[in-house]
Amino acid sequence: MPPETAAPPETAAPARPLRPVQALLVVDVQTAFVSGAEAVPEAARVLDRTRGLLARARTAGALVVHLQNDGAPGAVDAPHTPGWELHLPVEPGPREHVVRKTEDDGFADTGLGALLDAAGVTELAVCGVLSEMCVAATARTALELGHRVVLPHDAHATYDIPAAPDISDTVPAAMSSRAAEWALGDEVEIVPRAAAVPFVAPPLAPAPEAPAAAAAPAAGTGLSPAGPPPAPAR
């Protein structure tokens, strides 16, 4: 597997401070999409920005949710294959969870909405891949549910769209990502840099716990503070 290309350093923030968010949704930052020859073109940048977002969210006590896609059999992100694994370490605990999903939308048939509601989350940031698919679908549903959604422009990415005869030339990945942002409408808050996004603990977040044996996830929630539960039945 080729080494990750270094990303340009993250720079700080705009003149006008952003209101803090209470949660971070990390969408599908799985090995198949952010490493090796099949990674999205801006994988190094997305990983760098996501690490920064994670560090600040954890320090602030915000809720962190890693969405993990369960691809179809034979897909690069099929469950329990190398490409399916989350690429960045999870720090399991009452404020950091993994939610597995089978649809683009991280809320569809998962416990994500209940998890956010239980913590009193009303404002959240979204990062990850792919911009026009799972990132956009999850952000759109969050908006529909009444959440304030912040989307850092430099913390999500996708692939080039291949040329289609008599339709278009290749559409560069950066253009696809920008179009995905635009299609979310004027309710989403697009910020140029992830470094601008501050975090705060949600009002109902549980207190941090001393390290202990992880509890088993509740049946049917799709949630696990210590990692993903067994693959859902198909």
WOCOR-V314880 format. One record per residue. N is the residue number from 1. RES is the residue in one small letter. PSI is psi in radians with two decimals (999 if undefined). Layout:
N_RES_PSI + N_RES_PSI
//
This chain:
1_m_2.18 + 2_p_2.58 + 3_p_2.67 + 4_e_2.42 + 5_t_2.41 + 6_a_2.47 + 7_a_2.68 + 8_p_2.57 + 9_p_2.57 + 10_e_2.30 + 11_t_2.73 + 12_a_3.12 + 13_a_2.95 + 14_p_2.98 + 15_a_-0.71 + 16_r_2.07 + 17_p_2.56 + 18_l_2.53 + 19_r_2.39 + 20_p_2.67 + 21_v_2.79 + 22_q_-0.14 + 23_a_2.70 + 24_l_2.15 + 25_l_2.05 + 26_v_1.91 + 27_v_1.98 + 28_d_0.66 + 29_v_1.30 + 30_q_2.68 + 31_t_-0.67 + 32_a_-0.53 + 33_f_-0.27 + 34_v_0.19 + 35_s_2.75 + 36_g_-3.02 + 37_a_-0.42 + 38_e_0.20 + 39_a_2.70 + 40_v_2.60 + 41_p_-0.58 + 42_e_0.55 + 43_a_-0.76 + 44_a_-0.74 + 45_r_-0.79 + 46_v_-0.73 + 47_l_-0.76 + 48_d_-0.83 + 49_r_-0.64 + 50_t_-0.70 + 51_r_-0.75 + 52_g_-0.77 + 53_l_-0.78 + 54_l_-0.78 + 55_a_-0.77 + 56_r_-0.66 + 57_a_-0.78 + 58_r_-0.75 + 59_t_-0.67 + 60_a_-0.21 + 61_g_0.31 + 62_a_2.81 + 63_l_2.32 + 64_v_2.24 + 65_v_2.13 + 66_h_2.04 + 67_l_2.34 + 68_q_2.04 + 69_n_2.33 + 70_d_1.70 + 71_g_2.94 + 72_a_2.77 + 73_p_2.31 + 74_g_-0.22 + 75_a_2.81 + 76_v_-0.38 + 77_d_0.46 + 78_a_2.47 + 79_p_2.43 + 80_h_0.33 + 81_t_2.83 + 82_p_-0.68 + 83_g_-0.34 + 84_w_-0.40 + 85_e_2.51 + 86_l_2.33 + 87_h_-0.49 + 88_l_2.52 + 89_p_2.47 + 90_v_2.43 + 91_e_1.54 + 92_p_2.51 + 93_g_-3.06 + 94_p_-0.28 + 95_r_0.18 + 96_e_2.18 + 97_h_2.78 + 98_v_2.29 + 99_v_2.07 + 100_r_2.60 + 101_k_2.82 + 102_t_-0.05 + 103_e_2.91 + 104_d_-0.75 + 105_d_2.07 + 106_g_-0.23 + 107_f_-0.31 + 108_a_2.00 + 109_d_0.60 + 110_t_3.08 + 111_g_0.26 + 112_l_-0.83 + 113_g_-0.75 + 114_a_-0.64 + 115_l_-0.79 + 116_l_-0.76 + 117_d_-0.71 + 118_a_-0.52 + 119_a_-0.06 + 120_g_0.43 + 121_v_2.24 + 122_t_-0.21 + 123_e_2.24 + 124_l_2.79 + 125_a_2.61 + 126_v_2.39 + 127_c_2.94 + 128_g_-2.60 + 129_v_2.77 + 130_l_2.51 + 131_s_-0.90 + 132_e_-0.07 + 133_m_-1.68 + 134_c_-0.62 + 135_v_-0.89 + 136_a_-0.74 + 137_a_-0.71 + 138_t_-0.75 + 139_a_-0.70 + 140_r_-0.77 + 141_t_-0.68 + 142_a_-0.74 + 143_l_-0.77 + 144_e_-0.52 + 145_l_0.00 + 146_g_0.13 + 147_h_2.58 + 148_r_2.26 + 149_v_2.19 + 150_v_2.25 + 151_l_1.82 + 152_p_2.19 + 153_h_-0.62 + 154_d_0.17 + 155_a_0.34 + 156_h_2.77 + 157_a_2.95 + 158_t_-2.97 + 159_y_2.84 + 160_d_2.56 + 161_i_2.12 + 162_p_2.69 + 163_a_2.56 + 164_a_2.14 + 165_p_2.33 + 166_d_0.18 + 167_i_-1.05 + 168_s_2.80 + 169_d_3.12 + 170_t_2.35 + 171_v_2.06 + 172_p_2.60 + 173_a_-0.71 + 174_a_-0.65 + 175_m_-0.67 + 176_s_-0.73 + 177_s_-0.72 + 178_r_-0.69 + 179_a_-0.64 + 180_a_-0.71 + 181_e_-0.86 + 182_w_-0.68 + 183_a_-0.28 + 184_l_-0.18 + 185_g_-2.97 + 186_d_0.04 + 187_e_-0.55 + 188_v_2.53 + 189_e_1.87 + 190_i_2.15 + 191_v_2.51 + 192_p_-0.66 + 193_r_2.40 + 194_a_-0.50 + 195_a_-0.32 + 196_a_-0.18 + 197_v_1.99 + 198_p_2.81 + 199_f_2.74 + 200_v_2.71 + 201_a_2.46 + 202_p_2.76 + 203_p_-0.51 + 204_l_0.31 + 205_a_2.38 + 206_p_2.65 + 207_a_2.57 + 208_p_2.54 + 209_e_2.68 + 210_a_2.64 + 211_p_2.33 + 212_a_2.99 + 213_a_2.36 + 214_a_2.44 + 215_a_2.66 + 216_a_2.49 + 217_p_2.62 + 218_a_2.45 + 219_a_2.35 + 220_g_-0.01 + 221_t_-0.45 + 222_g_0.19 + 223_l_2.60 + 224_s_2.12 + 225_p_-0.28 + 226_a_0.06 + 227_g_-3.14 + 228_p_2.52 + 229_p_3.11 + 230_p_2.67 + 231_a_2.43 + 232_p_2.66 + 233_a_2.56 + 234_r_999
//
